[in-house]
């Protein structure tokens, strides 16, 4: 009876420790989610096959897709020009594992916009590529090409920002 009681006490302690560890894991996941979703930059991650696995709130607002609409879709859905995606992939998979530059994106409604993409490959503990992570920022002031693009859309430079009559 004494051995059974000791075993029961040990099991109860293990259960309490397991519950505590699960709560800590859940709290960490919630905290990580809040960091990702509070970013002003659009954050998108894919698996090694280019299927979207992460799409934060800023990306949802900018691209017009809801989280459940885009998860599992191919990243090419976000590119207006397939050749640009093809140019990014070698840098991520075979080159330095990073890419930075302006790209033309496509929103769900078909509208195109320029963003500055800063991307890197995601690796596991064995240094094998398991996916890619990108941070997009709408490029309204970087680069002459961007300024010219938005000028054709009716924007003009004011105080370092591209604006139009809707925002004045």
N, CA and C atoms as an extended XYZ file, in Angstrom:
504
Properties=species:S:1:pos:R:3:atomname:S:1:resname:S:1:resid:I:1 pbc="F F F"
N         0.827       -1.194        0.000 N   UNK     1
C         0.000        0.000        0.000 CA  UNK     1
C         0.868        1.254        0.000 C   UNK     1
N         1.989        1.194        0.707 N   UNK     2
C         2.895        2.343        0.779 CA  UNK     2
C         3.529        2.617       -0.581 C   UNK     2
N         3.902        1.570       -1.299 N   UNK     3
C         4.499        1.718       -2.628 CA  UNK     3
C         3.469        2.315       -3.595 C   UNK     3
N         2.249        1.859       -3.492 N   UNK     4
C         1.174        2.373       -4.346 CA  UNK     4
C         0.939        3.853       -4.070 C   UNK     4
N         0.984        4.231       -2.794 N   UNK     5
C         0.769        5.639       -2.442 CA  UNK     5
C         1.919        6.514       -2.959 C   UNK     5
N         3.173        6.031       -2.814 N   UNK     6
C         4.333        6.772       -3.323 CA  UNK     6
C         4.243        6.925       -4.848 C   UNK     6
N         3.845        5.866       -5.525 N   UNK     7
C         3.685        5.891       -6.978 CA  UNK     7
C         2.601        6.884       -7.369 C   UNK     7
N         1.517        6.884       -6.632 N   UNK     8
C         0.411        7.807       -6.898 CA  UNK     8
C         0.862        9.260       -6.711 C   UNK     8
N         1.616        9.539       -5.669 N   UNK     9
C         2.122       10.897       -5.410 CA  UNK     9
C         3.063       11.316       -6.532 C   UNK     9
N         3.960       10.416       -6.949 N   UNK    10
C         4.891       10.701       -8.033 CA  UNK    10
C         4.138       10.990       -9.342 C   UNK    10
N         3.129       10.196       -9.623 N   UNK    11
C         2.313       10.400      -10.829 CA  UNK    11
C         1.590       11.749      -10.796 C   UNK    11
N         1.071       12.117       -9.618 N   UNK    12
C         0.400       13.408       -9.485 CA  UNK    12
C         1.378       14.554       -9.731 C   UNK    12
N         2.599       14.423       -9.206 N   UNK    13
C         3.623       15.452       -9.417 CA  UNK    13
C         3.986       15.547      -10.898 C   UNK    13
N         4.138       14.397      -11.542 N   UNK    14
C         4.460       14.388      -12.964 CA  UNK    14
C         3.340       15.025      -13.780 C   UNK    14
N         2.101       14.755      -13.415 N   UNK    15
C         0.962       15.347      -14.110 CA  UNK    15
C         0.956       16.872      -13.940 C   UNK    15
N         1.236       17.341      -12.707 N   UNK    16
C         1.296       18.782      -12.470 CA  UNK    16
C         2.407       19.415      -13.297 C   UNK    16
N         3.566       18.765      -13.368 N   UNK    17
C         4.688       19.284      -14.155 CA  UNK    17
C         4.340       19.309      -15.640 C   UNK    17
N         3.656       18.261      -16.109 N   UNK    18
C         3.250       18.201      -17.518 CA  UNK    18
C         2.260       19.314      -17.833 C   UNK    18
N         1.286       19.531      -16.970 N   UNK    19
C         0.294       20.590      -17.169 CA  UNK    19
C         0.978       21.955      -17.173 C   UNK    19
N         1.941       22.149      -16.270 N   UNK    20
C         2.683       23.408      -16.195 CA  UNK    20
C         3.494       23.627      -17.477 C   UNK    20
N         4.156       22.578      -17.957 N   UNK    21
C         4.953       22.686      -19.184 CA  UNK    21
C         4.059       22.975      -20.386 C   UNK    21
N         2.893       22.337      -20.463 N   UNK    22
C         1.957       22.589      -21.564 CA  UNK    22
C         1.456       24.023      -21.529 C   UNK    22
N         1.181       24.555      -20.339 N   UNK    23
C         0.736       25.941      -20.207 CA  UNK    23
C         1.847       26.897      -20.654 C   UNK    23
N         3.095       26.609      -20.243 N   UNK    24
C         4.210       27.454      -20.655 CA  UNK    24
C         4.384       27.435      -22.177 C   UNK    24
N         4.234       26.260      -22.777 N   UNK    25
C         4.333       26.145      -24.227 CA  UNK    25
C         3.226       26.945      -24.908 C   UNK    25
N         2.018       26.825      -24.423 N   UNK    26
C         0.885       27.567      -24.978 CA  UNK    26
C         1.092       29.072      -24.829 C   UNK    26
N         1.565       29.503      -23.658 N   UNK    27
C         1.843       30.931      -23.432 CA  UNK    27
C         2.916       31.427      -24.395 C   UNK    27
N         3.955       30.631      -24.619 N   UNK    28
C         5.028       30.997      -25.544 CA  UNK    28
C         4.493       31.095      -26.969 C   UNK    28
N         3.637       30.150      -27.361 N   UNK    29
C         3.042       30.189      -28.695 CA  UNK    29
C         2.170       31.428      -28.869 C   UNK    29
N         1.383       31.769      -27.860 N   UNK    30
C         0.532       32.957      -27.929 CA  UNK    30
C         1.387       34.223      -28.027 C   UNK    30
N         2.476       34.269      -27.253 N   UNK    31
C         3.367       35.424      -27.274 CA  UNK    31
C         4.024       35.565      -28.652 C   UNK    31
N         4.495       34.453      -29.199 N   UNK    32
C         5.108       34.465      -30.528 CA  UNK    32
C         4.098       34.915      -31.575 C   UNK    32
N         2.885       34.422      -31.495 N   UNK    33
C         1.823       34.813      -32.424 CA  UNK    33
C         1.566       36.310      -32.320 C   UNK    33
N         1.545       36.846      -31.091 N   UNK    34
C         1.282       38.283      -30.929 CA  UNK    34
C         2.416       39.122      -31.521 C   UNK    34
N         3.654       38.642      -31.429 N   UNK    35
C         4.787       39.356      -32.032 CA  UNK    35
C         4.620       39.384      -33.547 C   UNK    35
N         4.332       38.234      -34.133 N   UNK    36
C         4.178       38.138      -35.582 CA  UNK    36
C         3.020       39.007      -36.059 C   UNK    36
N         1.896       38.923      -35.374 N   UNK    37
C         0.711       39.651      -35.816 CA  UNK    37
C         0.764       41.146      -35.525 C   UNK    37
N         1.619       41.573      -34.605 N   UNK    38
C         1.706       43.006      -34.318 CA  UNK    38
C         2.698       43.719      -35.232 C   UNK    38
N         3.422       42.971      -36.038 N   UNK    39
C         4.391       43.576      -36.949 CA  UNK    39
C         3.681       44.437      -37.987 C   UNK    39
N         4.255       45.586      -38.279 N   UNK    40
C         3.738       46.436      -39.345 CA  UNK    40
C         4.153       45.896      -40.712 C   UNK    40
N         5.220       45.100      -40.733 N   UNK    41
C         5.663       44.467      -41.967 CA  UNK    41
C         4.812       43.241      -42.240 C   UNK    41
N         4.643       42.958      -43.516 N   UNK    42
C         3.941       41.738      -43.917 CA  UNK    42
C         4.910       40.574      -43.726 C   UNK    42
N         4.477       39.535      -43.029 N   UNK    43
C         5.321       38.368      -42.786 CA  UNK    43
C         4.654       37.155      -43.415 C   UNK    43
N         5.447       36.445      -44.208 N   UNK    44
C         4.954       35.252      -44.885 CA  UNK    44
C         6.040       34.186      -44.810 C   UNK    44
N         5.653       32.967      -44.482 N   UNK    45
C         6.596       31.844      -44.464 CA  UNK    45
C         6.026       30.728      -45.322 C   UNK    45
N         6.936       29.955      -45.906 N   UNK    46
C         6.517       28.801      -46.702 CA  UNK    46
C         7.285       27.566      -46.259 C   UNK    46
N         6.761       26.412      -46.661 N   UNK    47
C         7.526       25.189      -46.476 CA  UNK    47
C         8.517       25.094      -47.637 C   UNK    47
N         9.289       24.013      -47.690 N   UNK    48
C        10.320       23.901      -48.724 CA  UNK    48
C         9.738       23.759      -50.132 C   UNK    48
N         8.448       23.461      -50.236 N   UNK    49
C         7.794       23.334      -51.536 CA  UNK    49
C         7.112       24.629      -51.979 C   UNK    49
N         7.264       25.695      -51.194 N   UNK    50
C         6.677       26.980      -51.563 CA  UNK    50
C         5.226       27.154      -51.153 C   UNK    50
N         4.716       26.275      -50.301 N   UNK    51
C         3.335       26.402      -49.815 CA  UNK    51
C         3.333       27.292      -48.570 C   UNK    51
N         2.425       28.248      -48.537 N   UNK    52
C         2.380       29.230      -47.450 CA  UNK    52
C         1.965       28.562      -46.136 C   UNK    52
N         2.774       28.806      -45.097 N   UNK    53
C         2.508       28.244      -43.767 CA  UNK    53
C         2.247       29.317      -42.721 C   UNK    53
N         2.629       30.554      -43.023 N   UNK    54
C         2.444       31.675      -42.091 CA  UNK    54
C         2.092       32.906      -42.899 C   UNK    54
N         1.132       33.690      -42.385 N   UNK    55
C         0.666       34.886      -43.091 CA  UNK    55
C         0.077       35.802      -42.038 C   UNK    55
N         0.835       36.815      -41.612 N   UNK    56
C         0.395       37.634      -40.480 CA  UNK    56
C        -0.701       38.635      -40.868 C   UNK    56
N        -1.173       39.393      -39.862 N   UNK    57
C        -2.271       40.345      -40.073 CA  UNK    57
C        -1.920       41.409      -41.108 C   UNK    57
N        -0.681       41.929      -41.063 N   UNK    58
C        -0.286       42.964      -42.036 CA  UNK    58
C        -0.332       42.399      -43.454 C   UNK    58
N         0.073       41.156      -43.629 N   UNK    59
C         0.013       40.521      -44.950 CA  UNK    59
C        -1.438       40.330      -45.386 C   UNK    59
N        -2.279       39.938      -44.444 N   UNK    60
C        -3.703       39.756      -44.773 CA  UNK    60
C        -4.325       41.068      -45.240 C   UNK    60
N        -4.014       42.154      -44.536 N   UNK    61
C        -4.564       43.463      -44.912 CA  UNK    61
C        -4.025       43.910      -46.265 C   UNK    61
N        -2.742       43.749      -46.481 N   UNK    62
C        -2.122       44.248      -47.703 CA  UNK    62
C        -2.488       43.438      -48.940 C   UNK    62
N        -2.530       42.119      -48.788 N   UNK    63
C        -2.805       41.258      -49.938 CA  UNK    63
C        -4.299       40.977      -50.126 C   UNK    63
N        -5.093       41.173      -49.067 N   UNK    64
C        -6.530       40.962      -49.177 CA  UNK    64
C        -6.996       39.537      -48.947 C   UNK    64
N        -6.098       38.660      -48.563 N   UNK    65
C        -6.467       37.270      -48.274 CA  UNK    65
C        -6.683       37.087      -46.779 C   UNK    65
N        -7.670       36.295      -46.409 N   UNK    66
C        -7.820       35.882      -45.021 CA  UNK    66
C        -6.852       34.726      -44.777 C   UNK    66
N        -6.495       34.558      -43.532 N   UNK    67
C        -5.524       33.528      -43.153 CA  UNK    67
C        -5.898       32.165      -43.734 C   UNK    67
N        -7.157       31.772      -43.544 N   UNK    68
C        -7.578       30.434      -43.996 CA  UNK    68
C        -7.677       30.319      -45.517 C   UNK    68
N        -7.700       31.441      -46.232 N   UNK    69
C        -7.754       31.417      -47.693 CA  UNK    69
C        -6.387       31.168      -48.322 C   UNK    69
N        -5.323       31.595      -47.639 N   UNK    70
C        -4.001       31.588      -48.255 CA  UNK    70
C        -3.093       30.477      -47.726 C   UNK    70
N        -3.324       30.028      -46.492 N   UNK    71
C        -2.479       28.965      -45.943 CA  UNK    71
C        -2.609       27.724      -46.826 C   UNK    71
N        -1.456       27.172      -47.210 N   UNK    72
C        -1.431       25.987      -48.067 CA  UNK    72
C        -1.355       26.297      -49.550 C   UNK    72
N        -1.588       27.562      -49.923 N   UNK    73
C        -1.485       27.965      -51.334 CA  UNK    73
C        -0.015       28.195      -51.682 C   UNK    73
N         0.283       28.150      -52.972 N   UNK    74
C         1.640       28.390      -53.426 CA  UNK    74
C         1.972       29.879      -53.326 C   UNK    74
N         3.191       30.174      -52.926 N   UNK    75
C         3.646       31.558      -52.751 CA  UNK    75
C         3.552       32.348      -54.054 C   UNK    75
N         3.568       31.671      -55.177 N   UNK    76
C         3.488       32.361      -56.466 CA  UNK    76
C         2.195       33.168      -56.607 C   UNK    76
N         1.174       32.851      -55.810 N   UNK    77
C        -0.080       33.610      -55.845 CA  UNK    77
C         0.130       35.069      -55.451 C   UNK    77
N         1.218       35.360      -54.744 N   UNK    78
C         1.479       36.719      -54.268 CA  UNK    78
C         2.357       37.523      -55.221 C   UNK    78
N         2.929       36.858      -56.205 N   UNK    79
C         3.811       37.521      -57.169 CA  UNK    79
C         3.022       37.932      -58.408 C   UNK    79
N         3.215       39.173      -58.858 N   UNK    80
C         2.584       39.627      -60.090 CA  UNK    80
C         3.362       39.123      -61.299 C   UNK    80
N         4.652       38.909      -61.111 N   UNK    81
C         5.527       38.479      -62.207 CA  UNK    81
C         6.221       37.172      -61.811 C   UNK    81
N         5.829       36.044      -62.416 N   UNK    82
C         6.439       34.757      -62.075 CA  UNK    82
C         7.964       34.747      -62.206 C   UNK    82
N         8.499       35.506      -63.134 N   UNK    83
C         9.955       35.541      -63.316 CA  UNK    83
C        10.659       36.078      -62.076 C   UNK    83
N        10.013       36.998      -61.348 N   UNK    84
C        10.634       37.527      -60.129 CA  UNK    84
C        10.747       36.447      -59.064 C   UNK    84
N         9.708       35.622      -58.941 N   UNK    85
C         9.769       34.527      -57.974 CA  UNK    85
C        10.892       33.574      -58.342 C   UNK    85
N        10.993       33.272      -59.628 N   UNK    86
C        12.050       32.361      -60.085 CA  UNK    86
C        13.434       32.947      -59.812 C   UNK    86
N        13.551       34.266      -59.816 N   UNK    87
C        14.829       34.915      -59.536 CA  UNK    87
C        15.165       34.876      -58.046 C   UNK    87
N        14.158       34.882      -57.194 N   UNK    88
C        14.368       34.879      -55.742 CA  UNK    88
C        14.804       33.497      -55.250 C   UNK    88
N        14.204       32.448      -55.783 N   UNK    89
C        14.412       31.085      -55.285 CA  UNK    89
C        15.879       30.641      -55.287 C   UNK    89
N        16.640       30.831      -56.382 N   UNK    90
C        18.042       30.381      -56.339 CA  UNK    90
C        18.859       31.038      -55.225 C   UNK    90
N        18.601       32.337      -54.990 N   UNK    91
C        19.320       33.021      -53.906 CA  UNK    91
C        19.013       32.377      -52.563 C   UNK    91
N        17.761       31.960      -52.378 N   UNK    92
C        17.363       31.371      -51.100 CA  UNK    92
C        17.825       29.931      -50.947 C   UNK    92
N        17.734       29.157      -52.017 N   UNK    93
C        18.024       27.733      -51.912 CA  UNK    93
C        19.472       27.355      -52.187 C   UNK    93
N        20.117       28.053      -53.090 N   UNK    94
C        21.465       27.642      -53.489 CA  UNK    94
C        22.528       28.674      -53.184 C   UNK    94
N        22.120       29.910      -53.076 N   UNK    95
C        23.076       30.994      -52.861 CA  UNK    95
C        23.381       31.180      -51.385 C   UNK    95
N        23.317       32.404      -50.970 N   UNK    96
C        23.637       32.764      -49.588 CA  UNK    96
C        22.524       32.430      -48.605 C   UNK    96
N        21.364       32.071      -49.131 N   UNK    97
C        20.225       31.794      -48.258 CA  UNK    97
C        19.426       33.032      -47.927 C   UNK    97
N        19.720       34.143      -48.639 N   UNK    98
C        18.992       35.387      -48.399 CA  UNK    98
C        18.697       36.080      -49.724 C   UNK    98
N        17.674       36.921      -49.707 N   UNK    99
C        17.344       37.769      -50.847 CA  UNK    99
C        16.814       39.075      -50.298 C   UNK    99
N        17.176       40.176      -50.942 N   UNK   100
C        16.618       41.482      -50.589 CA  UNK   100
C        16.463       42.287      -51.871 C   UNK   100
N        15.266       42.815      -52.085 N   UNK   101
C        15.042       43.631      -53.264 CA  UNK   101
C        13.569       43.923      -53.480 C   UNK   101
N        13.319       44.814      -54.430 N   UNK   102
C        11.946       45.174      -54.767 CA  UNK   102
C        11.340       44.119      -55.674 C   UNK   102
N        10.067       43.799      -55.416 N   UNK   103
C         9.327       42.868      -56.270 CA  UNK   103
C         7.927       43.422      -56.493 C   UNK   103
N         7.294       42.940      -57.530 N   UNK   104
C         5.922       43.342      -57.833 CA  UNK   104
C         4.993       42.256      -57.287 C   UNK   104
N         4.096       42.648      -56.414 N   UNK   105
C         3.140       41.721      -55.807 CA  UNK   105
C         1.766       41.878      -56.440 C   UNK   105
N         0.907       40.892      -56.192 N   UNK   106
C        -0.474       40.956      -56.666 CA  UNK   106
C        -1.399       40.674      -55.491 C   UNK   106
N        -2.356       41.597      -55.298 N   UNK   107
C        -3.372       41.411      -54.270 CA  UNK   107
C        -4.422       40.418      -54.759 C   UNK   107
N        -5.255       39.976      -53.859 N   UNK   108
C        -6.339       39.053      -54.193 CA  UNK   108
C        -7.233       39.635      -55.282 C   UNK   108
N        -7.457       40.948      -55.243 N   UNK   109
C        -8.337       41.589      -56.224 CA  UNK   109
C        -7.647       41.859      -57.561 C   UNK   109
N        -6.380       41.442      -57.688 N   UNK   110
C        -5.640       41.611      -58.934 CA  UNK   110
C        -4.779       42.851      -58.998 C   UNK   110
N        -4.991       43.784      -58.080 N   UNK   111
C        -4.195       45.015      -58.063 CA  UNK   111
C        -2.743       44.669      -57.760 C   UNK   111
N        -1.840       45.353      -58.441 N   UNK   112
C        -0.411       45.124      -58.236 CA  UNK   112
C         0.185       46.236      -57.382 C   UNK   112
N         1.193       45.867      -56.614 N   UNK   113
C         1.918       46.855      -55.819 CA  UNK   113
C         3.353       46.404      -55.633 C   UNK   113
N         4.225       47.365      -55.455 N   UNK   114
C         5.643       47.075      -55.262 CA  UNK   114
C         5.924       46.960      -53.767 C   UNK   114
N         6.717       45.961      -53.421 N   UNK   115
C         7.156       45.848      -52.030 CA  UNK   115
C         8.652       45.561      -52.010 C   UNK   115
N         9.240       45.841      -50.889 N   UNK   116
C        10.631       45.485      -50.664 CA  UNK   116
C        10.613       44.183      -49.886 C   UNK   116
N        11.153       43.127      -50.482 N   UNK   117
C        11.174       41.801      -49.866 CA  UNK   117
C        12.538       41.532      -49.271 C   UNK   117
N        12.528       41.152      -48.022 N   UNK   118
C        13.728       40.708      -47.331 CA  UNK   118
C        13.437       39.280      -46.897 C   UNK   118
N        14.079       38.304      -47.556 N   UNK   119
C        13.740       36.899      -47.329 CA  UNK   119
C        14.974       36.078      -46.987 C   UNK   119
N        14.738       34.986      -46.293 N   UNK   120
C        15.824       34.054      -45.974 CA  UNK   120
C        15.270       32.639      -45.926 C   UNK   120
N        16.183       31.692      -46.089 N   UNK   121
C        15.764       30.299      -45.991 CA  UNK   121
C        15.698       29.913      -44.512 C   UNK   121
N        14.779       29.006      -44.209 N   UNK   122
C        14.632       28.482      -42.849 CA  UNK   122
C        15.289       27.111      -42.807 C   UNK   122
N        16.131       26.875      -41.826 N   UNK   123
C        16.857       25.612      -41.739 CA  UNK   123
C        16.576       24.914      -40.420 C   UNK   123
N        16.642       23.598      -40.463 N   UNK   124
C        16.471       22.822      -39.243 CA  UNK   124
C        17.820       22.679      -38.535 C   UNK   124
N        17.836       21.911      -37.452 N   UNK   125
C        19.066       21.761      -36.660 CA  UNK   125
C        20.172       21.044      -37.422 C   UNK   125
N        19.834       20.354      -38.519 N   UNK   126
C        20.832       19.684      -39.355 CA  UNK   126
C        21.253       20.549      -40.543 C   UNK   126
N        20.862       21.821      -40.535 N   UNK   127
C        21.189       22.793      -41.575 CA  UNK   127
C        20.536       22.476      -42.913 C   UNK   127
N        19.441       21.728      -42.893 N   UNK   128
C        18.686       21.430      -44.106 CA  UNK   128
C        17.564       22.461      -44.245 C   UNK   128
N        17.341       22.921      -45.454 N   UNK   129
C        16.294       23.918      -45.706 CA  UNK   129
C        14.924       23.269      -45.538 C   UNK   129
N        14.115       23.900      -44.683 N   UNK   130
C        12.760       23.393      -44.433 CA  UNK   130
C        11.693       24.374      -44.922 C   UNK   130
N        12.125       25.562      -45.323 N   UNK   131
C        11.174       26.556      -45.790 CA  UNK   131
C        11.853       27.883      -46.034 C   UNK   131
N        11.033       28.901      -46.222 N   UNK   132
C        11.517       30.257      -46.460 CA  UNK   132
C        10.660       31.244      -45.697 C   UNK   132
N        11.254       32.343      -45.312 N   UNK   133
C        10.567       33.375      -44.547 CA  UNK   133
C        10.807       34.700      -45.229 C   UNK   133
N         9.738       35.472      -45.423 N   UNK   134
C         9.881       36.767      -46.062 CA  UNK   134
C         9.194       37.865      -45.284 C   UNK   134
N         9.829       39.015      -45.247 N   UNK   135
C         9.256       40.223      -44.677 CA  UNK   135
C         9.084       41.198      -45.829 C   UNK   135
N         7.847       41.628      -46.053 N   UNK   136
C         7.541       42.555      -47.130 CA  UNK   136
C         7.216       43.909      -46.522 C   UNK   136
N         7.675       44.930      -47.181 N   UNK   137
C         7.317       46.290      -46.782 CA  UNK   137
C         6.901       47.021      -48.052 C   UNK   137
N         5.745       47.643      -48.025 N   UNK   138
C         5.309       48.378      -49.206 CA  UNK   138
C         6.333       49.461      -49.489 C   UNK   138
N         6.846       49.435      -50.696 N   UNK   139
C         7.990       50.274      -51.065 CA  UNK   139
C         7.529       51.574      -51.687 C   UNK   139
N         6.936       52.443      -50.890 N   UNK   140
C         6.431       53.699      -51.449 CA  UNK   140
C         7.496       54.778      -51.542 C   UNK   140
N         8.635       54.600      -50.899 N   UNK   141
C         9.657       55.642      -50.992 CA  UNK   141
C        11.026       55.102      -51.382 C   UNK   141
N        11.198       53.793      -51.457 N   UNK   142
C        12.529       53.287      -51.787 CA  UNK   142
C        12.677       53.123      -53.284 C   UNK   142
N        13.741       53.655      -53.824 N   UNK   143
C        14.068       53.420      -55.224 CA  UNK   143
C        13.350       54.324      -56.204 C   UNK   143
N        14.075       54.734      -57.212 N   UNK   144
C        13.526       55.582      -58.258 CA  UNK   144
C        12.408       54.854      -58.994 C   UNK   144
N        12.589       53.561      -59.288 N   UNK   145
C        11.569       52.791      -59.989 CA  UNK   145
C        10.252       52.789      -59.244 C   UNK   145
N        10.312       52.678      -57.953 N   UNK   146
C         9.101       52.687      -57.141 CA  UNK   146
C         8.406       54.036      -57.225 C   UNK   146
N         9.187       55.099      -57.125 N   UNK   147
C         8.603       56.435      -57.217 CA  UNK   147
C         7.934       56.655      -58.567 C   UNK   147
N         8.599       56.219      -59.633 N   UNK   148
C         8.022       56.378      -60.971 CA  UNK   148
C         6.734       55.571      -61.102 C   UNK   148
N         6.732       54.359      -60.580 N   UNK   149
C         5.537       53.502      -60.641 CA  UNK   149
C         4.356       54.187      -59.957 C   UNK   149
N         4.577       54.669      -58.730 N   UNK   150
C         3.486       55.304      -57.993 CA  UNK   150
C         3.117       56.670      -58.589 C   UNK   150
N         4.073       57.364      -59.194 N   UNK   151
C         3.758       58.640      -59.864 CA  UNK   151
C         2.776       58.390      -61.010 C   UNK   151
N         2.951       57.289      -61.739 N   UNK   152
C         2.014       56.953      -62.820 CA  UNK   152
C         0.628       56.618      -62.273 C   UNK   152
N         0.547       56.247      -61.014 N   UNK   153
C        -0.734       55.916      -60.386 CA  UNK   153
C        -1.356       57.137      -59.706 C   UNK   153
N        -0.719       58.326      -59.853 N   UNK   154
C        -1.294       59.542      -59.301 CA  UNK   154
C        -0.707       59.982      -57.969 C   UNK   154
N         0.341       59.329      -57.494 N   UNK   155
C         0.995       59.718      -56.244 CA  UNK   155
C         2.094       60.730      -56.550 C   UNK   155
N         2.488       61.510      -55.539 N   UNK   156
C         3.604       62.424      -55.673 CA  UNK   156
C         4.377       62.438      -54.363 C   UNK   156
N         5.645       62.841      -54.452 N   UNK   157
C         6.527       62.834      -53.293 CA  UNK   157
C         6.264       64.066      -52.441 C   UNK   157
N         6.000       63.847      -51.160 N   UNK   158
C         5.795       64.949      -50.228 CA  UNK   158
C         6.407       64.563      -48.888 C   UNK   158
N         7.437       65.285      -48.505 N   UNK   159
C         8.079       65.037      -47.221 CA  UNK   159
C         8.660       63.637      -47.084 C   UNK   159
N         9.142       63.074      -48.178 N   UNK   160
C         9.740       61.751      -48.118 CA  UNK   160
C         8.760       60.604      -48.303 C   UNK   160
N         7.479       60.917      -48.447 N   UNK   161
C         6.459       59.883      -48.624 CA  UNK   161
C         5.742       60.084      -49.947 C   UNK   161
N         5.367       58.977      -50.558 N   UNK   162
C         4.541       59.042      -51.763 CA  UNK   162
C         3.094       59.139      -51.288 C   UNK   162
N         2.408       60.205      -51.696 N   UNK   163
C         1.027       60.430      -51.269 CA  UNK   163
C         0.179       60.764      -52.497 C   UNK   163
N        -1.127       60.700      -52.312 N   UNK   164
C        -2.030       61.185      -53.349 CA  UNK   164
C        -3.103       62.021      -52.684 C   UNK   164
N        -3.996       62.585      -53.473 N   UNK   165
C        -5.003       63.492      -52.940 CA  UNK   165
C        -5.896       62.861      -51.892 C   UNK   165
N        -6.004       61.538      -51.903 N   UNK   166
C        -6.849       60.868      -50.916 CA  UNK   166
C        -6.297       61.000      -49.497 C   UNK   166
N        -4.985       61.200      -49.367 N   UNK   167
C        -4.353       61.211      -48.068 CA  UNK   167
C        -3.989       62.611      -47.588 C   UNK   167
N        -4.345       63.627      -48.333 N   UNK   168
C        -3.961       65.003      -47.940 CA  UNK   168
C        -5.124       65.652      -47.209 C   UNK   168
